[in-house]
Amino acid sequence: MIRLFIFIFSINILNAQSIEWISFEEALKSQKETPKKILMDVYTDWCGPCKLMDKKTFQNQDVADYVSKHYYAVKFNAEGDETINYYNNTFINPDYDSIKKGRNSSHQFTKFLGINGYPTIIFISESGDLITPVVGYQNPQQLELYLKMIKQGDYMVFSKPDDFEKYRKNFIPKFKN
């Protein structure tokens, strides 16, 4: 009986899906071979809601499975020192201080994206165009709405602000919390 439990437990662990985070550069390169939208988690090291979203939302099996299947997943430290090349522009963080603990200077790419709150999820189309930011902590069911709406292209038919609100009210989440 114990062996059977251990065997089943081992299979579940092996089958458990987790999000494979890649760099923005890798995602843009992968899009050229296999077009998929990009989900970019823009975070900071000091952000409590960012850490909570990592633990509660991105570790959720339904979220991990859906993101892994339909998106290239990118983690981007909004105050890090990564070099980003996007649409023939190079973005850096010239004031980054590697010794500094806690808050650091904002990356040029963070400013370019217009991000002023964390966490922010940025959705990017298969051709590399920005779709929309989603600012703030999202639990699995809240994120499900955006994941499915953007993956399916439903956002493209919205013509007025009320359209999204109607979509949100009619959306029935299926992800477990």
Secondary structure, DSSP 4 states (H G I P E B T S, - for coil): -HHHHHHHHHHHHHH-----EE-HHHHHHHHHHS--EEEEEEE-TT-HHHHHIIIIITTSHHHHHHHHHHEEEEEEETTS---EEETTEEE--TT--TT--S--PPPHHHHHHT--SSSEEEEE-TTS-EEEEEES---HHHHHHHHHHHHHTGGGG--SHHHHHHHHHH----S--
